[in-house]
Amino acid sequence: SSPRAQRKECVHRGKSLPRRVPLSDLLSICLAASTPTALTYDSRACDQLIIFTMASIASNAISLFTSTSNFGVLARTLFLGGLSSFSINVVGVKLPVPTAYEELAIVIALLVIEFTVQSHAQIAGPAKKAPKVGKQLTVPTVKAVAAAVRRTAEASRGDGAQAELAARMQAAAKAGDLLAAEAMMRRMLSSDSPPSVVSYGMLTSAFAKAGDIEGAERWLRALKKADVGTPNTICMNIVINACAKQGDVRRAEYWLRQMPELGVQADAMSYNAVLDACARAGEVARAESWLRTMREAGQRPTVVSYSSMLHACAMASDSGQAEAWLATMMEESRSDPLLKPNTICYNAVIHACSKAGDVERAAHWISAMAAEGVRPTVNSYSTIIDRLAKAGDIAGAEAWLGRMAKAGVEADVVSYNMILCKYCKAEDIDRAVALFQQMLSRGVQPNTVCYNLMINAHARAGDAAGAMRRLREMRGAGVAVDRISFNTAMKAFVRSGDLRGAEALLQEMWSSSVKPDVYSYNVILSACVRAKECRRAEQWFNSMREDGLEADATTYGAMIEVHAQAGDLRRAEGWLNRMEEAGAQTNSHAYGALVQAICKLGDVPRVERLVGKMEAQGVEVGSGTYNALISACAKKGDIERAERWLLRMAERGAQADVASFSAVVHACAKASDLPRAEAWVARMEEAGTEANVVTYNSVINACARCGDAARAEHWLDRMLARGVSPGVYTYNSLINACTKAGDLDRAERYLTSMMSQGVQPDDVSYSTVIHACGLRREPLRAER
């Protein structure tokens, strides 16, 4: 029969036992039930056996104490005498009684009880002869009871194992061990008895709390398919809230709509969770729609509902809607005081106004909340400070910091960090230090972020000593020094070109039990690049690999650059190959350093191969790389090649700038092709790129090479008309053009003119004029 039927049989047979059973028979039942087969038993069967045993023990005890036999009288007298003596002693603590009275009272009490028992026995009549033990048990016999207990234990063994798995699964879920909890659940599913709805709910909630929405959804669907019950509202709310925290509005909405289908009643918290999801995503219209749905479902919105609505407006920078909803909330609070806006609501409106750039309205709401008896908090002011700081109005941000102090609201370290961050980016070290000192004077304890900002301010200014001083202060104040602290301080040594200082700081980082990361080593390698220390760079690269860190594109880029700067192009290309073999993401920086170095050598075919390789690998080729290649072609006087790469640059989507066009114009000048040079200047201006002094110098140089002094003078006038100031190279090209044209008077005039314009002639200027005098065979003029 089924386990349930066997348990019923055991209970039924237990009830059929007589009221009084000798203890020896009960012990026999217990011994029979304690066989190895019955070690795991059903709790109901065990409870019935315990109750039956205790009732029988009590019945035998009562029979003994009411017996009129000599043994019964003796046992009764001893027990009652001891009890009476104890009671009188307890009373004697508060009310002392003479010993004689105590003894007399005990004797009287025993006599009264004994006469009462004897009288009762006479009225009841003579006692019947007790039946024999063998005939006292009707059904079942002792062996039958033991057998029933065994059968119940065997049948309930499966239920006990399932209960144990459920308990272990719930313990793992509470501890956040999702893998173990899921493994226990799968073992339960593989057994004959299915898991309960509680087990499904516990596992679903555990996944949701851990932020694993996929896992939570998987077990919710499994619960629905198993059809063993419905999850409770709390479980569903946890899932919806997890979706909200991840900003997944669609999922949050889906599970709210699924609640009726699962037989779960949505409450205010369910709707609030969806509203929170809309708020995090800045979906104002969606949040408003759900607020209406909430009302239609008979759920009254709470302060949390409205604060989510206001938060959505703030995220969307919709200050108008935020103010409108706050007004609605204040109107409804007249009939329901529980809807009175709190600090969070007002701060959301202030945040919305601040994000919209309306600082005046934000200030208005700070005054309004104070007038309503709601005390502004540090968050009320910090939103305005953050907005002003990000907009570049650092003076305004500092002014609000002062207003906050006057209002009796103590600024926190986050408020100061907002302004410090802007001072650091502006590299205004003096104001950053002044604000830091003000923070200390007001009793605000700097945190790790604050000190890191100060270290960065010193590092950006190239003040390695100041960065180290802040690092020492940080450690002296007991503030945790993290990896960012050391990495930022090392950047200060890189900017100042102090490789030894950077290396010493990395050693200190190790001694402080702060493990360097790839960025730490990249900073050291940057210092090696500045110092052109190829050997040290390779040593640090090997140290990084020994620490178990994988080099990234920046690491390899630094190795390529340090060898390229040292002129060791073979090893630079070798590092580029190692980078590709390691599978690191190649970038334009890694190639750029090598391209620049090869361009300096004038090896144009080699550069073209590298650029072609970059294009084939999908590496973005920047304007700087193309310009270097065009310039290399120009220096060789190879106009066609320079023009081809300029056109290819445009085809690849790279923006041609003034340097690109000027390089082609220079190539034309080198080839003495004036019409071509002038044509490229025209195309340059058509493309919306303004010519600079380098461009004009190249065109005038082309004129000089062609001996066309008139065209050279035309380009000078055009140059001056565009507001471009000529330099010594411009005048030298003009003098050269005049010299080649045999116009010595004009050459001398330009030499005099350049001095009047504040341009100091150099040796080339004078040499060119002297050469012109020589061509005219005027030695006295040359001597002058």
HUVEN-V393039 format. One record per residue. N is the residue number from 0. RES is the residue in one letter. PHI is phi as a letter, one per 40 degrees, with the letter a starting at -180 (999 if undefined). D_FIRST is the distance of its C-alpha to the first C-alpha in Angstrom with 2 decimals. Layout:
BEGIN
[[N:RES:PHI:D_FIRST] [N:RES:PHI:D_FIRST]]
END
This chain:
BEGIN
[[0:S:999:0.00] [1:S:c:3.83] [2:P:d:6.66] [3:R:c:8.22] [4:A:c:6.18] [5:Q:c:6.53] [6:R:c:10.02] [7:K:c:10.75] [8:E:c:10.09] [9:C:c:12.40] [10:V:c:14.89] [11:H:c:15.03] [12:R:c:15.75] [13:G:c:18.17] [14:K:c:20.03] [15:S:c:20.46] [16:L:c:22.51] [17:P:c:26.26] [18:R:c:28.43] [19:R:b:30.34] [20:V:b:28.96] [21:P:d:31.35] [22:L:c:31.25] [23:S:c:30.88] [24:D:c:27.50] [25:L:c:26.35] [26:L:c:27.67] [27:S:c:25.69] [28:I:c:22.42] [29:C:c:23.63] [30:L:c:24.66] [31:A:c:21.38] [32:A:c:19.66] [33:S:c:22.32] [34:T:c:21.54] [35:P:d:21.65] [36:T:c:17.90] [37:A:b:17.70] [38:L:c:20.69] [39:T:b:18.79] [40:Y:b:16.66] [41:D:c:15.65] [42:S:c:18.77] [43:R:c:17.41] [44:A:c:15.96] [45:C:c:19.28] [46:D:c:21.30] [47:Q:c:19.93] [48:L:c:20.80] [49:I:c:24.21] [50:I:c:25.07] [51:F:c:24.26] [52:T:c:26.40] [53:M:c:29.26] [54:A:c:29.40] [55:S:c:29.70] [56:I:c:32.41] [57:A:c:34.30] [58:S:c:34.15] [59:N:c:35.60] [60:A:c:38.29] [61:I:c:39.39] [62:S:c:39.62] [63:L:c:41.80] [64:F:c:44.17] [65:T:b:44.64] [66:S:c:45.21] [67:T:c:48.77] [68:S:c:48.76] [69:N:d:51.29] [70:F:c:48.62] [71:G:c:47.22] [72:V:c:50.78] [73:L:c:51.60] [74:A:c:48.48] [75:R:c:48.99] [76:T:c:52.71] [77:L:c:52.28] [78:F:c:49.63] [79:L:c:51.54] [80:G:c:54.85] [81:G:c:53.68] [82:L:c:52.17] [83:S:c:55.42] [84:S:c:57.60] [85:F:c:55.65] [86:S:c:55.91] [87:I:c:59.66] [88:N:c:60.21] [89:V:c:58.48] [90:V:c:60.70] [91:G:c:63.69] [92:V:c:63.49] [93:K:c:64.70] [94:L:b:66.47] [95:P:d:68.01] [96:V:b:67.91] [97:P:d:70.02] [98:T:c:68.22] [99:A:c:69.42] [100:Y:c:67.86] [101:E:c:64.55] [102:E:c:64.46] [103:L:c:65.52] [104:A:c:62.81] [105:I:c:60.11] [106:V:c:61.37] [107:I:c:61.55] [108:A:c:57.99] [109:L:c:56.63] [110:L:c:58.60] [111:V:c:57.39] [112:I:c:53.71] [113:E:c:54.14] [114:F:c:56.00] [115:T:c:53.28] [116:V:c:50.48] [117:Q:c:52.59] [118:S:c:53.42] [119:H:c:49.77] [120:A:c:48.92] [121:Q:c:51.76] [122:I:c:50.74] [123:A:c:47.09] [124:G:g:48.42] [125:P:c:47.89] [126:A:c:44.60] [127:K:c:42.32] [128:K:c:41.43] [129:A:c:38.27] [130:P:c:35.49] [131:K:c:34.47] [132:V:c:31.68] [133:G:c:29.80] [134:K:c:29.87] [135:Q:c:29.41] [136:L:c:25.60] [137:T:c:24.03] [138:V:a:20.18] [139:P:c:18.46] [140:T:c:20.86] [141:V:d:21.60] [142:K:c:19.58] [143:A:c:16.51] [144:V:c:16.96] [145:A:c:17.47] [146:A:c:14.40] [147:A:c:12.30] [148:V:c:14.40] [149:R:c:13.87] [150:R:c:10.09] [151:T:c:10.76] [152:A:c:13.61] [153:E:c:12.07] [154:A:c:9.51] [155:S:c:12.60] [156:R:c:15.02] [157:G:c:14.98] [158:D:c:15.73] [159:G:c:18.51] [160:A:c:20.08] [161:Q:c:20.19] [162:A:c:21.79] [163:E:c:24.23] [164:L:c:25.25] [165:A:c:25.79] [166:A:c:27.94] [167:R:c:29.92] [168:M:c:30.48] [169:Q:c:31.76] [170:A:c:34.00] [171:A:c:35.47] [172:A:c:36.05] [173:K:c:37.86] [174:A:c:39.96] [175:G:g:40.96] [176:D:c:39.50] [177:L:c:38.38] [178:L:c:37.80] [179:A:c:35.35] [180:A:c:33.59] [181:E:c:33.27] [182:A:c:32.00] [183:M:c:29.19] [184:M:c:28.34] [185:R:c:28.21] [186:R:c:25.83] [187:M:c:23.51] [188:L:c:23.88] [189:S:c:23.07] [190:S:c:19.64] [191:D:c:16.39] [192:S:c:16.70] [193:P:c:20.07] [194:P:c:22.85] [195:S:c:23.63] [196:V:c:26.85] [197:V:c:28.32] [198:S:c:28.16] [199:Y:c:29.86] [200:G:c:32.44] [201:M:c:33.22] [202:L:c:33.86] [203:T:c:35.91] [204:S:c:38.02] [205:A:c:38.63] [206:F:c:40.04] [207:A:c:42.10] [208:K:c:43.59] [209:A:c:44.58] [210:G:g:46.41] [211:D:c:44.22] [212:I:c:43.97] [213:E:d:42.62] [214:G:c:39.66] [215:A:c:38.98] [216:E:c:39.20] [217:R:c:36.93] [218:W:c:34.04] [219:L:c:34.79] [220:R:c:34.49] [221:A:c:31.25] [222:L:c:29.87] [223:K:c:31.11] [224:K:c:29.53] [225:A:c:26.08] [226:D:f:26.08] [227:V:b:24.10] [228:G:i:26.83] [229:T:b:30.58] [230:P:c:32.83] [231:N:c:34.89] [232:T:c:38.64] [233:I:c:39.52] [234:C:c:37.82] [235:M:c:39.68] [236:N:c:42.92] [237:I:c:42.68] [238:V:c:42.41] [239:I:c:45.33] [240:N:c:47.36] [241:A:c:46.87] [242:C:c:48.22] [243:A:c:51.11] [244:K:c:52.04] [245:Q:c:52.40] [246:G:g:54.54] [247:D:c:52.21] [248:V:c:52.81] [249:R:d:51.17] [250:R:c:47.80] [251:A:c:47.96] [252:E:c:48.74] [253:Y:c:45.95] [254:W:c:43.20] [255:L:c:44.72] [256:R:c:44.58] [257:Q:c:40.95] [258:M:d:39.84] [259:P:c:39.64] [260:E:c:37.73] [261:L:c:35.13] [262:G:g:35.00] [263:V:b:37.01] [264:Q:c:40.05] [265:A:c:43.13] [266:D:b:45.19] [267:A:c:48.75] [268:M:c:47.77] [269:S:c:46.30] [270:Y:c:49.63] [271:N:c:51.60] [272:A:c:49.91] [273:V:c:51.03] [274:L:c:54.46] [275:D:c:54.66] [276:A:c:53.94] [277:C:c:56.77] [278:A:c:59.01] [279:R:c:58.54] [280:A:c:59.47] [281:G:g:62.41] [282:E:c:61.10] [283:V:c:62.88] [284:A:c:62.41] [285:R:c:58.70] [286:A:c:58.27] [287:E:c:60.20] [288:S:c:57.99] [289:W:c:54.81] [290:L:c:56.49] [291:R:c:57.11] [292:T:c:53.53] [293:M:c:52.37] [294:R:c:54.51] [295:E:c:53.35] [296:A:c:49.70] [297:G:g:50.63] [298:Q:c:50.63] [299:R:c:53.82] [300:P:c:55.47] [301:T:b:55.88] [302:V:d:58.51] [303:V:c:56.31] [304:S:c:56.31] [305:Y:c:60.10] [306:S:c:60.64] [307:S:c:58.67] [308:M:c:60.87] [309:L:c:63.96] [310:H:c:62.74] [311:A:c:62.38] [312:C:c:66.00] [313:A:c:67.11] [314:M:c:65.48] [315:A:c:67.25] [316:S:f:70.54] [317:D:c:70.67] [318:S:c:72.46] [319:G:c:73.32] [320:Q:c:69.71] [321:A:c:68.78] [322:E:c:71.50] [323:A:c:70.50] [324:W:c:66.87] [325:L:c:68.04] [326:A:c:70.29] [327:T:c:67.36] [328:M:c:65.31] [329:M:c:68.21] [330:E:c:68.67] [331:E:c:65.04] [332:S:c:65.14] [333:R:c:67.64] [334:S:c:64.96] [335:D:b:62.11] [336:P:d:63.34] [337:L:c:60.12] [338:L:c:61.44] [339:K:c:64.61] [340:P:d:65.27] [341:N:b:64.71] [342:T:d:66.26] [343:I:c:63.90] [344:C:c:64.93] [345:Y:c:68.64] [346:N:c:68.33] [347:A:c:66.70] [348:V:c:69.70] [349:I:c:72.12] [350:H:c:70.36] [351:A:c:70.67] [352:C:c:74.39] [353:S:c:74.96] [354:K:c:73.30] [355:A:c:75.43] [356:G:g:78.48] [357:D:c:79.39] [358:V:c:80.00] [359:E:c:81.95] [360:R:c:79.01] [361:A:c:76.76] [362:A:c:79.29] [363:H:d:79.36] [364:W:c:75.63] [365:I:c:75.91] [366:S:c:78.52] [367:A:c:76.46] [368:M:c:73.33] [369:A:c:75.50] [370:A:c:77.07] [371:E:c:73.63] [372:G:g:72.85] [373:V:b:70.58] [374:R:c:71.81] [375:P:c:72.32] [376:T:b:70.59] [377:V:c:71.54] [378:N:c:69.53] [379:S:d:71.75] [380:Y:c:74.80] [381:S:c:73.33] [382:T:c:72.52] [383:I:c:76.21] [384:I:c:77.31] [385:D:c:75.08] [386:R:c:76.42] [387:L:c:80.04] [388:A:c:79.56] [389:K:c:77.99] [390:A:c:80.81] [391:G:g:83.31] [392:D:c:84.63] [393:I:c:84.19] [394:A:c:86.91] [395:G:c:85.08] [396:A:c:81.82] [397:E:c:83.61] [398:A:c:85.16] [399:W:c:81.72] [400:L:c:80.72] [401:G:c:83.64] [402:R:c:82.71] [403:M:c:79.23] [404:A:c:80.77] [405:K:c:83.14] [406:A:c:80.25] [407:G:g:78.69] [408:V:b:75.82] [409:E:c:75.52] [410:A:c:75.24] [411:D:c:72.54] [412:V:c:72.89] [413:V:c:71.37] [414:S:c:74.27] [415:Y:c:76.81] [416:N:c:75.02] [417:M:d:75.41] [418:I:c:79.18] [419:L:d:79.38] [420:C:d:77.64] [421:K:c:80.39] [422:Y:c:83.16] [423:C:c:81.75] [424:K:c:81.63] [425:A:c:85.18] [426:E:f:86.15] [427:D:c:87.76] [428:I:c:87.35] [429:D:c:89.75] [430:R:c:87.85] [431:A:c:84.53] [432:V:c:85.84] [433:A:c:87.31] [434:L:c:84.01] [435:F:c:82.14] [436:Q:c:84.61] [437:Q:c:84.24] [438:M:c:80.48] [439:L:c:80.96] [440:S:c:83.57] [441:R:c:81.15] [442:G:g:78.54] [443:V:c:76.10] [444:Q:c:74.44] [445:P:c:74.45] [446:N:b:71.19] [447:T:c:70.64] [448:V:c:71.19] [449:C:c:74.43] [450:Y:c:75.87] [451:N:c:74.85] [452:L:c:76.78] [453:M:c:79.81] [454:I:c:79.61] [455:N:c:79.44] [456:A:c:82.50] [457:H:c:84.49] [458:A:c:83.20] [459:R:c:84.22] [460:A:c:87.64] [461:G:g:87.90] [462:D:c:88.07] [463:A:c:86.26] [464:A:c:87.61] [465:G:c:86.29] [466:A:c:82.84] [467:M:c:82.71] [468:R:c:83.91] [469:R:c:81.05] [470:L:c:78.60] [471:R:c:80.00] [472:E:d:79.92] [473:M:c:76.31] [474:R:c:75.32] [475:G:c:77.53] [476:A:c:75.85] [477:G:g:72.42] [478:V:c:71.28] [479:A:c:68.85] [480:V:c:70.72] [481:D:b:68.63] [482:R:c:69.24] [483:I:c:70.96] [484:S:d:73.45] [485:F:c:74.58] [486:N:c:74.56] [487:T:c:76.67] [488:A:c:79.13] [489:M:c:79.50] [490:K:c:80.53] [491:A:c:83.52] [492:F:c:84.75] [493:V:c:84.27] [494:R:c:86.43] [495:S:c:89.11] [496:G:g:88.91] [497:D:c:88.06] [498:L:c:85.85] [499:R:c:86.14] [500:G:c:85.03] [501:A:c:81.94] [502:E:c:81.07] [503:A:c:81.52] [504:L:c:79.18] [505:L:c:76.50] [506:Q:c:76.86] [507:E:c:76.49] [508:M:c:73.36] [509:W:c:71.81] [510:S:c:72.95] [511:S:c:71.31] [512:S:g:67.90] [513:V:b:67.94] [514:K:c:66.95] [515:P:c:69.30] [516:D:b:67.84] [517:V:c:69.35] [518:Y:c:71.43] [519:S:d:72.96] [520:Y:c:74.15] [521:N:c:75.37] [522:V:c:77.56] [523:I:c:79.06] [524:L:c:79.67] [525:S:c:81.42] [526:A:c:83.72] [527:C:c:84.42] [528:V:c:85.32] [529:R:c:87.80] [530:A:c:89.28] [531:K:f:89.23] [532:E:b:87.61] [533:C:c:85.98] [534:R:c:85.35] [535:R:c:83.67] [536:A:c:81.56] [537:E:c:80.23] [538:Q:c:79.53] [539:W:c:77.47] [540:F:c:75.62] [541:N:c:74.64] [542:S:c:73.60] [543:M:c:71.31] [544:R:c:69.61] [545:E:c:69.27] [546:D:c:67.44] [547:G:g:64.84] [548:L:c:66.07] [549:E:c:66.45] [550:A:c:69.83] [551:D:b:69.90] [552:A:c:72.57] [553:T:c:74.64] [554:T:c:74.71] [555:Y:c:75.96] [556:G:d:78.35] [557:A:c:79.93] [558:M:c:80.32] [559:I:c:81.98] [560:E:c:84.23] [561:V:c:85.43] [562:H:c:86.54] [563:A:c:88.01] [564:Q:c:90.09] [565:A:c:91.31] [566:G:g:92.42] [567:D:c:90.07] [568:L:c:88.80] [569:R:c:87.48] [570:R:c:85.01] [571:A:c:84.24] [572:E:c:83.23] [573:G:c:81.30] [574:W:c:79.20] [575:L:c:78.67] [576:N:c:77.30] [577:R:c:75.03] [578:M:c:73.75] [579:E:c:72.85] [580:E:c:71.25] [581:A:c:69.08] [582:G:g:67.77] [583:A:c:69.13] [584:Q:c:69.90] [585:T:c:73.60] [586:N:b:75.58] [587:S:c:79.14] [588:H:c:80.00] [589:A:c:79.30] [590:Y:c:81.52] [591:G:d:84.00] [592:A:c:85.38] [593:L:c:85.92] [594:V:c:87.54] [595:Q:d:89.92] [596:A:c:90.96] [597:I:c:91.64] [598:C:c:93.52] [599:K:c:95.84] [600:L:c:96.70] [601:G:g:97.44] [602:D:c:95.11] [603:V:c:94.26] [604:P:d:92.56] [605:R:c:90.19] [606:V:c:89.34] [607:E:c:88.78] [608:R:c:86.29] [609:L:c:84.34] [610:V:c:84.34] [611:G:c:83.26] [612:K:c:80.38] [613:M:c:79.33] [614:E:c:79.36] [615:A:c:77.38] [616:Q:c:74.66] [617:G:g:74.42] [618:V:c:75.90] [619:E:c:77.79] [620:V:c:81.49] [621:G:c:83.16] [622:S:c:86.67] [623:G:c:87.83] [624:T:c:86.95] [625:Y:c:88.65] [626:N:c:91.66] [627:A:c:92.01] [628:L:c:92.05] [629:I:c:94.53] [630:S:c:96.70] [631:A:c:96.71] [632:C:c:97.85] [633:A:c:100.48] [634:K:c:101.87] [635:K:c:102.32] [636:G:g:104.10] [637:D:c:101.58] [638:I:c:101.59] [639:E:d:99.56] [640:R:c:96.73] [641:A:c:96.75] [642:E:c:96.70] [643:R:c:93.90] [644:W:c:91.63] [645:L:c:92.49] [646:L:c:91.45] [647:R:c:88.28] [648:M:d:87.48] [649:A:c:87.55] [650:E:c:85.43] [651:R:c:82.69] [652:G:g:82.57] [653:A:c:84.29] [654:Q:c:86.76] [655:A:c:90.31] [656:D:b:92.22] [657:V:c:95.86] [658:A:c:95.51] [659:S:c:94.32] [660:F:c:97.29] [661:S:c:99.76] [662:A:c:98.81] [663:V:c:99.62] [664:V:c:102.86] [665:H:c:103.70] [666:A:c:103.11] [667:C:c:105.56] [668:A:c:108.06] [669:K:c:107.76] [670:A:c:108.58] [671:S:f:111.45] [672:D:b:109.92] [673:L:c:110.94] [674:P:d:110.06] [675:R:c:106.51] [676:A:c:106.13] [677:E:c:107.31] [678:A:c:104.95] [679:W:c:101.92] [680:V:c:103.04] [681:A:c:103.14] [682:R:c:99.61] [683:M:c:98.44] [684:E:c:99.79] [685:E:c:98.31] [686:A:c:94.87] [687:G:g:95.41] [688:T:b:95.99] [689:E:c:99.00] [690:A:c:101.33] [691:N:b:101.95] [692:V:c:104.83] [693:V:c:103.47] [694:T:c:103.45] [695:Y:c:107.00] [696:N:c:108.21] [697:S:c:106.90] [698:V:c:108.71] [699:I:c:111.95] [700:N:c:111.63] [701:A:c:111.41] [702:C:c:114.59] [703:A:c:116.22] [704:R:c:115.36] [705:C:c:116.92] [706:G:g:119.93] [707:D:c:119.37] [708:A:c:120.53] [709:A:c:120.56] [710:R:c:116.84] [711:A:c:116.04] [712:E:c:117.85] [713:H:c:116.01] [714:W:c:112.63] [715:L:c:113.85] [716:D:c:114.80] [717:R:c:111.41] [718:M:c:109.70] [719:L:c:111.60] [720:A:c:110.98] [721:R:c:107.19] [722:G:g:107.51] [723:V:c:106.84] [724:S:c:109.11] [725:P:c:110.81] [726:G:b:110.66] [727:V:c:112.87] [728:Y:c:111.30] [729:T:c:112.12] [730:Y:c:115.77] [731:N:c:116.04] [732:S:c:114.87] [733:L:c:117.42] [734:I:c:120.23] [735:N:c:119.18] [736:A:c:119.34] [737:C:c:122.82] [738:T:c:123.94] [739:K:c:122.86] [740:A:c:124.66] [741:G:g:127.78] [742:D:c:127.79] [743:L:c:128.75] [744:D:c:129.70] [745:R:c:126.27] [746:A:c:124.62] [747:E:c:126.67] [748:R:c:125.85] [749:Y:c:122.09] [750:L:c:122.59] [751:T:c:124.42] [752:S:c:121.89] [753:M:c:118.88] [754:M:c:120.51] [755:S:c:121.26] [756:Q:c:117.60] [757:G:g:116.50] [758:V:c:115.29] [759:Q:c:116.68] [760:P:c:118.12] [761:D:b:116.96] [762:D:c:118.77] [763:V:c:117.67] [764:S:d:119.33] [765:Y:c:122.65] [766:S:c:122.48] [767:T:c:121.98] [768:V:c:125.01] [769:I:c:127.12] [770:H:c:126.07] [771:A:c:127.24] [772:C:c:130.60] [773:G:c:130.89] [774:L:c:130.34] [775:R:c:133.13] [776:R:f:135.25] [777:E:b:135.78] [778:P:c:135.62] [779:L:c:136.99] [780:R:c:134.27] [781:A:c:131.65] [782:E:c:133.09] [783:R:c:132.88]]
END
